[in-house]
Amino acid sequence: MNMHTKLLDFLKKVIANCPKDWVNLTTHRLDIYNESLAKTEFILEFEKLFESGQVSKEILAELPTAYDYIRLGHPLSSVLEWTIAKLNNIAPDQVITFSSRTTPLLAVLRKNQRDKKATRVIYTGDLPSDFDAELLKSVYGYNFSLHSSQEELSKAFDGSTVIYTKKEDINAFDLAENIDFIINIHQELGSILVVNNQNTEYIPAIQHVRRRETIAMTPINCFYALEHLLGKEIPLADKNQVAESKTKVLSTIAKITGSKTDAILGSSGLSIQYAIMMGLIDNAQRMHPNKKVKIVVPPNCYGGTNDQARRVAACLNHVDIMDLPVDGDNNMVDSTNQVLDQVAKEDAVALIIAEIPTNPRVEVPNLDDLKAVLSKQRSTPSGEMAVEPVFILDQTFCPNVRFVSEDGILSAVKTISYVSGSKFPSGGKCTAGYCVANDKAAELMPDIAKHIKLCDNEATDLQMQILAEQMPSMVQRIADAYNNTRTFVNFIEETLPQAKINFVSEELAAQGFTPSVFSLDLPTKGNTPEEREMYKRDLNNKLITLMITQIPNESKYCVSYGQLKGCYWTIPATSTQGTTKESDKDYIARVSVSPNLDLDKHKAVFKEFVEQHIG
């Protein structure tokens, strides 16, 4: 049997035995996830299966978790990349799939912009309808030339050559020596990028763009692509159903948020955040052409937010990062006031990104005071009125709070609110996110929409369908999950009163802040701060291990929130805070409770933990 036949026979077995979780899960299982080997371990073990020919649902399900969420990648994107690599006799890491048809090109352009290297893009067929070369040059700072003639390939060029082409055959790659990158785009599935020749130093940078600003090709589309390699037709979306789903989603979001603007839907929360950031930078360049832009971001917030903002600033000379300390001994209101005073002194434009409640400490600032600080009129050194700040609010932990309604607490502040869809909106079934604006910020939405389309980061058809199915029950699920969480928190306080729990007060809950996640600082001991920290970390891990082994069908070691059932445990510093500076990391247990779980069993196991390890 030749290699090609062996490969396709093996692929048939994999497709036939594909675990349901490979298609349906959006979050990794940390119990089989080795973060330092996330990009290699799955493929190494999968390769062994190929050599042995052994395939079953059980064997596949126990393979080490690939990548992280479905943004950076997942089992099926890894299988697709491995298969295409095998068919083209190249290494699997040279193949990178995207849900977006534009972002893989932008990833190459960003790397070359940082390296001060030119890029020529040779395309066949029509470019995507929302592709705007001038915008990419003027707002993103990218340097490239576009060519529609293949004759350009015969000319010498000092820089990177990218072939950008639309093809029905997703495995049609021309690996000629004078080509550095090939991007095959497919209208239904997304795109596949191949890193050719000696360009492997680009791979981490391209993967990082996929992780922070878009998503990998979705699991279901990777499944269809793999079937396509076996000769099956790729199913076409029912456009009428997609339109109906979108109408339902927009209507539901408007009802929940009270926003008068139509929501913008992206393939992930970070896709939305990136469109917000680039849209507002675009707007600032037009409206305040000679002013610097300051992206104000908490240094210990969710790693994706932090990392994305800093990478944008690194690409643009007129954009800087300013830290906004919000947790622990710091107060979001005071920090915001100080930062905005400084921005006014520099006569700059402030874009403030903040989470309410904060993550992982689940703290809510005094909103009246925050409103006063954000709406305060400030003056520049020349005596002119400072530019009004834009407040970019991540309200993933409380998507039911009507911040952007006409009578919302921040109605006097230019506010853009966004939510990660992998949490409560979809119940963990997809990653799609959305953003809305209040009346004061409504004028900014067209710029955000322009950039979500430019990057081809809109929600996929299936994501839209999932949101349409899940969002109508979201508010009730939030209420039920909060009730379970409050009951669990009360039990822990009674059982282990010396533990420190970060959760919203009853007063805040009465105001509508009803998250279902809390953080837990277990009691510790030791003679030095270092000893006390290490003891606490060890105790955290013992608690989580006991929970997931005693209640394996419900308690998971996983990064999630808003899931439909069960209870998820994690240490934020090792997952969501992955890119945060070590000094800012929070090694506390974060617990996420769902509306559907065996609460009595969780109480019993927690009590067992206290008796075993604390006494």
N, C-alpha and C positions, 0 to 999 in steps of 0.2 A: 504494500500500500504506500503510495507516494505521500509526501508531507501535506499537500493541498487537500487530498481526499481524507487523510487522517484528521486534519484540522476541522473540516466541515462535518465529518461524522461526530467528532467530539462536541462541536457546537450544537448539533441537533440534540445530543443528550443533555447538554446544559440547559437549552431552551425547554426541553420536556420536563426537566426536574427543577426549574427555577423556583426558589423559595418565594412565597407570596410577599414576605417582608422586603425582598429586594426591589419589588415594584412599589410597595405601599409605604415603607418607612421613610421619614425625612430626617431622622436623627440617628446617630450611631449608637450602638451598644458599647458602653465603655468597659463592660466586663470582658469583651474580646477585642479591645481597642488599645493598641500600643502607639501612642501619639508620635513617638520618634521614628516609628517604622510605618506610619500610616500610608505612605506613598509606595512602599515596596513589599510589605509583608504579604498582603493579599495576593499579589501577582506571583510571588515566589511559591506560595502554597498552591495557587491555581495551576501553575506550570507543572507542579508535581502530579496533580490530578491528570493533566493532559498526557504526561509521560506514562502514567499507569493505566489510563483509560477508565479509572473508577469514578463514577458519578452517581450521586443520589441526592435527594432533597436534603437528607440529614447531613451528609458530608458537606454539601455546599453551604448549608445554614450555619455550620460551625467554623467556616473560614474566618480568619481575622477580619474585623471591620475595615473597610477600605475608606481612606480619606476622612472627610468630616462633613456632617450633614450631607446634602446633595449639592452644595455650592461648589466645594473643591472637587467633589467626585463621590462615587458610590460604587457598589459592586458591579452593577450593569454597565456603567460608563467605563469601569476598569476592564471588564470583559470585552466590550466593544473596541476599546483602544488596543488591547492585547491582540485581538483577532485581526484588526487591520494591520497592526505592526507585523504579525506573523505572515500575512498575505503579501506584504511588501518587503519582507526581509529586513526590517529595521527594529530598533529597540522600542518596547512599549511606551517608555516615557517620551518618545518623540511624537506620539499621537495624543492630541488633547481635544476633547469634545466640548462643545458649547451649546447651550440652548439659544443663545444670541447668534445672529448671522453677521453682526458687525463687530462685536467686542473682541474677537480673536485678532482682527486687524489692529484695533486700538491698542491691544496688549503689546504687539510688536512695535507700534509707533511710540508707545510710552517708553519702552526699553531703549529705543534708539534716540528718543528725545533726551533721556537722562545721559546717554553715552555720546551725545552730540554727533550722531551718525545719520546720514541721509537714507531715505527709503523711497524706492519706486514701486508702485503698485500697478501691475498689469492685469487688467480684468477682461473677462469675456462675458458677453451678454449685458444685460442692464444691471446697473448698481441698485442696491435697495432703495426704495422710493424716498426714504427719509435720510439717506446718506447726504451729508452736507460738508463738503471738503473745506470750504471757507470757515465754517464754524469750528471744525476740528483744528484748523490752524490758528484762528484768532482767539478762541476761548481755551482750548486744551494745550495750545502751544506746540502742536505736532508739525514736523517738517517732512513733507512727502510730495511726490509727483504722481499723477494719474495717467495711465496710458491704456488705450483700448486696442492697440495693435500689437500682435505677437512679434512683429518685426523688432520691437524694442529690445527683445531678448538677445538679439545678435549684437547689440551695442555694449561696449564696456561701461561699467558703472561702479563708482566707488561708494558702496553702501549696501544695503539689504535689498534683495529683489523678492517681492511677494507676488505669487500668482493667486488671484482672487476670482473664483469662478463658480457658477451655479451649475450643478450636475445632478442628474437623476441617479446615476451610479455613484453611491457614496464612497466607493472604494477606487475611484479613478484618480490616481495620483501620478503626475509626471515628475519623477525624481531626478531630473537632469542636473548636471553639476553647476550650471549657472543660475539655479533657482535656490533660494534660501528657505522660503516658507511657501507652502501650498495650503490654501483655505478653500475647501469645498463647501458651498452653502446649499442647503436643501430647504425649500419653502416650508415643508411640514415639520421637519425634525430639528433644524438648527444648523450647526456647522461642525466640521472636523478640520482641525489644523494639524499639519505635519511639519515638524521641524527637520529640515533637510541639511545634509552635509555637516560641516563642523560648527554648528550653531547651538550646541547643547547648553551653553551658558545662558541661553534665553529661557530654558524650560522652567526654572523656578520662578522667574519674573512673570511669565505667561500664566503659570498656575496660580500665582498670587492674585493677579487681576481677576481670574475666574473666581477665586475664593471671596474676594472683597467687593467686587462691583457687579457681579452677574452670577450665573449658576452654570454648572455642567449641563450637558444635554440631559433632560429629565429621564427618570427611570423608564417610564412607559415608552418614550421615544427611542431610548437606547434598545429596548426590547424589540420595537418595530424595526429598527435598523439592523439588528442581528438577524431577525427573520428575513429581512430584505436580502442579506448576504446569502441566505439559503434559498432565495428565489421567490419569496412571497411578495405580494403587492403591499405597499405602505397604505394603510387606511386613511382616507381623507376626512377631515373634520366636517361635521354638519354645521355649516355657517349659520343657519337659522337658529339652531340650538345654542350656538355660541353667543349669538346676538341676544337671545332670550336670557341666557345666563348672565350676561353682562348687565342687561337692564335690571334684572333682579338684584344683582350684587350692588349696583350703584344706588338703587332705591333703598336697600337695606342699610347700607353705610350712611346714607343721608338721614335715615330715620334714627339710627343709633347715635350719630355724632352731632346732629343738628346743623351740619354745614350746608350752606346754600350752593357751594361749588360742587360739581361732579368730582368724585374721587378719581385719582390716577392710580392705576393698578400695575404693579411691577412683578417681575418673576421672583423677587425675594425682598425682604426688608432692606437689605443692603443695596439692592438694585434701585429701590425707591430713594434711599438716602443719597446715593450717588447722583441720581437725577436732580434731587433737591439741591445738592451742593453745587453741581455744575450749572444748573438753571439759575441759581441765585448769583453765582459768580458772573455768569453771562449778563444778567440784569444789572449787576453793580458796575460792570465795565461800560455798559451803555449809559446808565443814569449818572454814574460818578466816575468818569473816565480817568481822572488823575489821582484817585484815592486808593490806598491799600485796602485789601480785604483781610479781616482777622477772623479766622475760624476759631471759636471759643469752645473748648471741649474738655470734659472732666478727664483727668489723667488716668483714673482707675475704672472708667466705665467699660462697658462691653468691648472686648478687643477689636471687633470688626469696625466699630464706629471710630475708635481711636486711631487705628491703623489706616483706615481709608482716608480720614481727614489729613493725616500727616503725609501720606503719599501724594495727595492732591497738592498740598502746599509745597512739597519738594519739587513739583514740576513747574510751578508758576512763581516768578520773581515777585509779583505784587500780592501774593497770598502768604500769610503767616499763621502759625498756630499760637494760641494763648491758652494756658491751662486754667480750668475752672474747678478748684477743689470743692467737692460737695459732700463727702462722706466723713464719718468719724467725728473728729473735733471741728471739722469745717462746716460752715453754714452756706447753703446754696445762695441765699439772699444776699448775705454780706459779700460773698465771693463775686457774685454777679455785679453788684454795685461797684466794687473795686475795679473789676475788669472793664466795665463800661465807662467808668471815669477815665481809665487809661486810654481806651480806644478814642474817646472824645479828644483827649490831649494830643493824640496822634492824627486827628482828623481823618479817621479811617471808617470803614464799613464793618459792622459787627454781625456775624452769623453765629448765633449761640445754639449749640446742640446739647440737650440735657434729657435725662430720663426721669420721669416721675411715675411711680416711685423709683428711687435709685436702685441700682443693681450692684452688688448683692445685698446691700443693707436694708432695702425696702423702706426708705425714708421719704417722707413727703414734706417739702418746705411749707412755711406759712405762705399760702397763696396770695393773700391780700398784700403782704409785704413784697412778695416777688413781683406782683402786678405793679406796685408802686415803683419799684426799682427799674423795671423794664420800660415803663411808660414815662419815667422822669425825663424832662427836657434838659439836655446838657449842651454846653457851648464849647467850641473849638478855641484854641489860643488866640485866633484872630477875632473872636467875638461872634462868629457865625453859629447858627444852630447846627449841632452835630447830627449826622445822619441817623435816622431812627433804626434801632437794631431789629433784626428778624430773629424770632425765637423759634427754633426747630425742635419740636417736642417729640421724643420717643415715648409714646404711651402704651407700649406693648403690654405692660403689666396691668394696665387699667383701660382697655379700649372702650369701656362703657361710659367713661366720664366725658361729659360734653364740654370739653375745653373750648371748642371752636364754634359753639352755637352762638346765636345772636346775643344771648344774655349770659354767655360763658364767662368764667372768672377772668379770662385773658382777652376779652373782647376789645379792650383798648390797646392791645399789643399786637403787632404784626406776627401772627402765629401760623406756622405750618405744622400739622400734627401727622405723624406716621406710625404704622403698626406693622410688626412682623406677622405675616399670615401663617407661619408655621405654628404659631401659638393658638390663641383662642379662636381667631377667625376660621381656621380650618380644622381645629382640634388635632393638629399634628399630621394631617393628611397631605398637605402640600406646603411649599415655601412662599407662595405668592403674598406680597404685602401691598399696602395702599397708603396714600396720603390724602389729606383734606386741608382746607384753609378756612380761617375765619374771614369775615367781611373785609377786614383791613388788609389781609394778605392775598385776597382773591386775585388781584392783578398780577401776582407772581406765578399763578398756576400755569398759564400758557408757556412760560419759559421752562418750567419743570416738565410739562408734557412734551415739549420739543426735544428735550434731552433724553427722556426715557425712550422716545422713538428713535432718536439718533443712534443710541446705543443698542437698539433693538432689545430692550429689556422689559417690554410689556409682559403681563401675565400670559401664560400659554392658554390654549383653548381648554385643556383638561383642568388646569388650575382654576379657570373661571367657573367651570362646571362644579368643581369641588366646593368653591366658596359659595356658590349659589345654593348648594345643598346644605352647607354647614352654618352659614352666618345667621339665618333666621332664628336658630336656637342659641346663639352665642350669649345673649344677655342672661338667659335662664341658666345656662351652664356656668357662667361666671358667678352667679348668686349661689348655686348649689356647691360649687367648688370652694367658695369663700366660707360657707357654713361648715363644711368638712374641715377646712384649714383652721378656722377659729376653734372648733372643738378639739382638734389635735393639739394645737398650741396651748390651750387651757390645760389639757391633760399633761403635757410636758412640764408646764410651769408648776403643776401640783406635784408631779412625780419627781422632778429634778429642779427644785427652786433655785439652786445655785447656778444653773445654766443661764446664759444671756441670749434672749431671743429677740431678733429684729423682725417686727411685724407691725402692721398698722394698728393704731389705737381704735377703741370702740368709737371714739368721737370722729375720727377720720372715716371710719367705715360708714358711719351715719351720713357723712357728706358724699358718699358714693365711691370712696376708694376701697374696693373690696378685692384686692389681689388674692391669689391662692398660692402664694409662694412666701416662705419665710427663711431667714437665715438663723443658724444655731451655733452659738459659741459655747462649746462644752467646758465644764470646769476643768482646770488644769492644775499642775503642781510642778515644782522645780525651784532651784536656787537662783537661776539666772533667767533673763528674758528669753534667751535662746533655748534653755531647757524647757521652759514653760510652753514656748511655741511648738517645739518638736513633740512634747507630750500631747498637746491639744491636737496636732495633726494626726498622730497615731490613733488617738481616741476617735477622731472623725472617721477614719478608715475602718476602725473596728465596728462602729455603729452602722455604717453603710453596708459593710460585708454581712453583718448579721441580718439586716433588713432584706437584702436581695437574695440571701440563701434561705431564709425562713419563709419569705413570701415571694417566691420566684415568678409567680404568674401576675403579680401586681407591682411589687417594688422593683424598680430598675435603676441601675447605675447609668444614668443618661442625662444629657443636657436637653431639657425640654420644659415646656410650660404651656398650660392650657390644653393638655392632652385629654382625650375622651374618657380614659379610665386609668386606674392605677396611681402610683406615687413614684416620682422620680427624684433621685438623690445625686448630688454632684458636689465637687469642690470647685467653685468658680475659678480660682486662680489657675487651675490646671486645664481649664477648658475655655469658658467664655472670656477669660482674662488672659488668654494665651500670649498676646503680644504686648501686654501692659508691662511697664517697668517693674522689676522684682520688688522694689521698695514700696510700690503702690498696690501689690497684689494682696488679696484677702483670702487666706486659707481657712475659710469657715465652711461649714456644711450648708448647702442650699437645698431646700426641700420644696418640691412642687406637688401639690395635691390636686386630684381631679374630682369631678362631681360624682364619680362612680368608683368606689373602692370599699374594701372590707376594713372599716375604720377600727372596729374592735380588735381585729387581728393585729393591726399596726400598733395599737396601744399596748397589746400584750407583749409584742416583741420588744417594744421600746422599754417596757418595764423590766423585761428579762435582761436587756442590755445594762440598765442601771444596776440591777442586782449583781450582775457578773463583774462589771468593771468599775463601778463607783461605790456601791455598797450603801 
